[in-house]
């Protein structure tokens, strides 16, 4: 079972009608739509979801526009939307949204994460990736268990510091570092991971186009195609994100 974000595109729609319009756009892809398994099913539940710091950015000149999808423009009984940060919303007409700013935000956050990691590596002894510990387990599983491998990997001061920061809510090191090896993550090519951060700043893993077509990152070229589609949408078309589960 997996959670992912889906970007939904709608024709011009008033915020109060957004929940109904999104439900209609998502309905064909409900895994439980048919008595049997829906052959085009992609989700078993979805919800409007965002948090301060990762919502859609609003162009400053449109701040407060009632066409934006916010906690004050969508009735509480129709969707539980929390208040977000300054110049943030859950979506709205494409012409009111700052896609360039969202990409710049993603690049800044990626660069800040890399800088924070560099600072930690300067104050801790060098650490070894989890793969090395697991290789030792695989070579002699009766003497050195997988639990031993994970425990010794986590005990390294650098890895332990990252884990503690993740638990404490550090703005750079998210909870993903509790289940993924930071050594392996930061061994990636910086340019490649930065590019992915920028490409995924606006579109989600899945995209539902205005004609109801479902596209997702299982297809080659998804991120480039999704960004181009969103960048060339009519200014009045509505764009918003959902958190989905499959």
N, C-alpha and C positions, 0 to 999 in steps of 0.2 A: 504494500500500500504506500502511495506517494502523495505528497502535497506539492502543488505547483501553482504558478500564477497564470491566469488567462486574461488577455487584453480583449475587451469587447468593444466593437464599433457599432454605433447606432445612428440612424438618421436623426435630424434635429428633434430633441425630446426634452420636455420640461423636467426638472429634477424630481418633482413629485411623482412623475410617471416612470422614472428610471427603474425601480424594482420590478415592475410589471414587464417593461420592455426587455430587461436583461433576462428575466425568467423565460420569456418567449424565445429569445435568441439562443439560450442555453438548452432549452427543452429537447431538441432533436438528439443531443449528445448525452442524455441521461442514460447511464448503464441499466437502469431499472425501468426504462420506458416501456418495454415490451414484456410479455409474460416469460418469454425466453430471454437469453442474454442479447441485449441490443448490439448488433454487429458494428454500429458506428458509435457506440457508447464510449465516452471519454472521462466521465466523472460520476461519483455517487453522492457527493454533496458539494456545495459551494457557498461562499459568503463574501459580502463586501468586507474588505479588510485593508487597513493601513495603520501606520503609527507615525508619530512625529519624527520627521527626518527622512522618511521614505515615501511620502505622498507625491502626487503630481504637483509640480510647481506651477504657480500662476504668474503670468506676466504682470509686473507691478501695476501697470495702468488699468488692469482688470480686477484688481483686488476688491473683494466684496461684491462682485457681480452675482446677481441672484440666479444666473444660469449655471453656475458652478455646482457640482455635487458636493455638498458639505453637510455637517451635522445640523445646520440651521435651515437648509433648503429641502431636505428630504424628511418627511414626517417620521417620527420615531417609531410609530406603529408599523411602518413599512420596511424599515431597515435600521439596524442599530449602528449608527455612525458616530464615532467619538470625534471630539475636536482635535485637529492636527496643529502643526506649528504655523508660524507666520508664512503667508504666501503658499500654503499647501492646501490641497483638496483631494477628493477621491476621483476626480475626473471632471469632464465637462466639454463644451465645444472646443474643438481642436485649436481654433484661433485664439482662445484665451489662455492656452497652456504653453509653458516655456520648456519645450523639448530640449533646446540647446542648453538651458540651465540645468536640466536633469542630467544630461551627459557630462557637463562640467562638474556637477556635484559628485557623480560616480568616479570620475577621474581623480578628484581631490581626495575622496575617501580611500581610494586604492593607494594613492601616493602616501597618504598619512599612515595607512596600515603598514606599508613597506618601511617607512621611516621608523615607526614604533618597533617593528621587528628588528631593524638594524640596531636600534638603541639597546634592546634586550640582549642581542648577541654580543654586544661590546662589554656587558657587565657579568655575563655568565660563561662558564667553561663551554667549549664546543660540545654539542650533543650529537647523538647518532640517531638516524631515522628508525622508525618502528620496523621497517622491513628487515633490518639487520638482526633485530631481536627475534622476529618471527622465523628468519632463516635458521637461527640457532635451534629454535623449537622444532622445526621440521627435520633438522638433522638428527635430533635425539629427543623425540617427543615424550619418552618415558621418564627421562631425567629432568627435562626442562619443558614445563607445560606452557601452553599459550597464555595462561594467566600470569605465569612468571615473566613471560616476554613483555606483556602489557604493563605489568607492575614496574619492572626495571626501566622500561622506556619512560613511563610517567614520572619516575623518581628523579630523573635528570633535572637539575635546577632550572634550565631554560624551559623545558617542556612543562615543568610544574608551575613556573611563573605564568606562562601563557594560560594554563588551565585555571589558575586562581583568578587571573584577570577576567577570564570569560565568565566565571561564576559570579564575580563581583559586578558584572555589568560594564566592563571597560568599553568605551566607545569604539575602540579599534578591533579588539579581539572578541568576536561573537561566540555564541554557544556552539557553533559548528566545530570549533577547535577542541571541544570535549570529545568528539567522536572521530575527528580527522587529525592525522599527524601533521603538526605545523611544519616539521622539517621537510616533509614531502611537498606540502603546499608551497612553501617559500623557495623550494628548489626549482619551481617552474620558471620559465622565461618570463621576466617581468613585462616585457612589451606585449607578449601574447595575452597574459592574464589581464593586463590593463585594457587592451582592446576589447576583450570579452566583457569587462565591466562596463565599458562605455556602450557597447552594442546592446547590452541587456538592460540599460538604464531606463528605457521607455517601454519596449514591448516585453511581454511575458513569454514564458515557455510556449504558450499557445496564443493564437490570434484568431478571433472570429471577425470576418470581414463584414462589410455592409450587406452583402448578398447572402450572409449566413454560412459562408464556407469556413471550415475549421482547418487551420494550418498550425503546425507545431514544429518544435526543434528536432523531431525525429527525421525531418526532411533536410537534405543538404541545402545550405544557403538560407536557412530560415531567418537568421538574425538580419542579414542584409536585406532580404525581401520584406520582412516585417517593418524594419525601419523606413525603407523607401515607401511602403504603403502608407504608413502613418504620417510621414512627412508630406505626402502629396494629397492627403485627405482634404476635402472641402472644409473651410473654416467653421462651418456650422455643424459638421458631423461630431457626434459625441463619442468620447473615448474614456474608458475607465477600466480598472483592474479588479479581478476577483481572486480570492484564494480558493483553490479547488483541491479535491481529494479523489483519488482513484484507486 
